[in-house]
Amino acid sequence: MLKVLFAAAAMTAVSIAAAQAGTLKDGVWTSSCAMPGDAPAFSSKSPEAYNASMKTVQAWQDSAKAYADCLNKEAKEDQGVIVSTANGNVAKLSEQITALNQSSADAVAALKKKSK
């Protein structure tokens, strides 16, 4: 049983390291996604300038969408790791509590046998 717990803990540690997408430090989560920078402005100098700025805005919008998609993906990956790790730790504690309860019951039963 103990070997199984150690094996499960080792596998959890490996999967956590591999699945982490962003970083969490001092309560702030940061993704590894490339930010698109500040939004560009439309030009009103001339129709040609406006058309040129439209291309710049479209390129920025494409980058912003890719950034948003990346953020969403990384957040979901990290959230999954957090939930999985928490559930694994709670399950381990539950197993240990069950084992302690059984050990207590066994000890009480043994003490009752000795007192007869």
C-alpha positions as CSV (number, residue, x, y, z in Angstrom):
1,M,0.0,0.0,0.0
2,L,2.8,2.4,0.9
3,K,4.6,1.6,-2.3
4,V,1.4,2.4,-4.3
5,L,1.1,5.8,-2.5
6,F,4.8,6.7,-3.2
7,A,4.3,5.7,-6.9
8,A,1.2,7.7,-7.1
9,A,2.9,10.7,-5.5
10,A,5.8,10.4,-7.9
11,M,3.5,10.3,-10.9
12,T,1.6,13.3,-9.7
13,A,4.8,15.3,-9.2
14,V,5.9,14.4,-12.7
15,S,2.6,15.3,-14.3
16,I,2.4,18.6,-12.4
17,A,5.8,19.7,-13.6
18,A,4.9,18.8,-17.2
19,A,1.5,20.4,-17.2
20,Q,2.2,23.8,-15.7
21,A,1.6,26.5,-18.2
22,G,1.9,29.8,-16.3
23,T,3.6,30.8,-13.1
24,L,2.1,31.7,-9.8
25,K,4.1,33.9,-7.5
26,D,2.9,36.0,-4.5
27,G,-0.7,35.4,-5.5
28,V,-0.3,36.6,-9.1
29,W,-0.7,34.3,-12.0
30,T,1.3,35.1,-15.1
31,S,1.0,33.2,-18.4
32,S,3.8,32.5,-20.8
33,C,1.7,33.9,-23.7
34,A,3.1,36.7,-25.9
35,M,1.2,39.9,-25.2
36,P,0.2,41.8,-28.4
37,G,1.1,45.2,-27.0
38,D,-1.1,48.3,-26.9
39,A,-3.8,48.7,-29.5
40,P,-2.9,50.9,-32.5
41,A,-4.9,53.9,-33.5
42,F,-6.7,54.6,-36.7
43,S,-5.2,57.4,-38.8
44,S,-7.4,60.2,-40.1
45,K,-4.7,62.0,-42.1
46,S,-5.8,60.6,-45.5
47,P,-7.6,57.7,-47.0
48,E,-4.3,56.0,-47.7
49,A,-3.1,56.5,-44.1
50,Y,-6.5,55.2,-42.8
51,N,-6.1,52.1,-45.0
52,A,-2.6,51.5,-43.8
53,S,-3.7,51.9,-40.2
54,M,-6.5,49.4,-40.9
55,K,-3.9,46.8,-41.8
56,T,-2.0,47.5,-38.6
57,V,-5.2,47.3,-36.5
58,Q,-6.2,44.0,-38.2
59,A,-2.7,42.5,-37.5
60,W,-3.0,43.6,-33.8
61,Q,-6.5,42.1,-33.5
62,D,-5.2,38.8,-34.9
63,S,-2.4,38.9,-32.3
64,A,-4.8,39.9,-29.5
65,K,-7.1,36.9,-30.4
66,A,-4.0,34.5,-30.4
67,Y,-3.1,36.0,-27.0
68,A,-6.6,35.5,-25.6
69,D,-6.7,32.0,-26.9
70,C,-3.3,31.2,-25.3
71,L,-4.3,32.7,-22.0
72,N,-7.5,30.7,-21.9
73,K,-5.6,27.5,-22.8
74,E,-2.9,28.0,-20.1
75,A,-5.4,29.0,-17.4
76,K,-7.4,25.8,-18.1
77,E,-4.3,23.7,-18.0
78,D,-3.1,25.2,-14.7
79,Q,-6.6,25.0,-13.2
80,G,-6.7,21.3,-14.1
81,V,-3.4,20.7,-12.4
82,I,-4.4,22.5,-9.3
83,V,-7.7,20.7,-9.0
84,S,-6.1,17.3,-9.7
85,T,-3.3,17.9,-7.2
86,A,-5.8,19.1,-4.5
87,N,-8.1,16.1,-5.1
88,G,-5.1,13.7,-4.9
89,N,-3.9,15.3,-1.6
90,V,-7.4,15.1,-0.2
91,A,-7.7,11.4,-1.3
92,K,-4.4,10.7,0.4
93,L,-5.5,12.3,3.6
94,S,-8.7,10.3,3.5
95,E,-6.8,7.1,3.0
96,Q,-4.6,7.9,6.0
97,I,-7.6,8.8,8.2
98,T,-9.2,5.5,7.2
99,A,-6.0,3.6,8.0
100,L,-5.8,5.4,11.4
101,N,-9.4,4.6,12.3
102,Q,-8.7,0.9,11.4
103,S,-5.5,0.9,13.4
104,S,-7.4,2.4,16.4
105,A,-10.2,-0.3,16.1
106,D,-7.6,-3.0,15.8
107,A,-5.7,-1.7,18.9
108,V,-9.0,-1.5,20.9
109,A,-9.9,-5.0,19.9
110,A,-6.5,-6.3,20.9
111,L,-6.7,-4.6,24.3
112,K,-10.1,-6.1,24.9
113,K,-8.7,-9.6,24.2
114,K,-5.9,-9.0,26.6
115,S,-8.2,-7.8,29.4
116,K,-10.3,-11.0,29.3
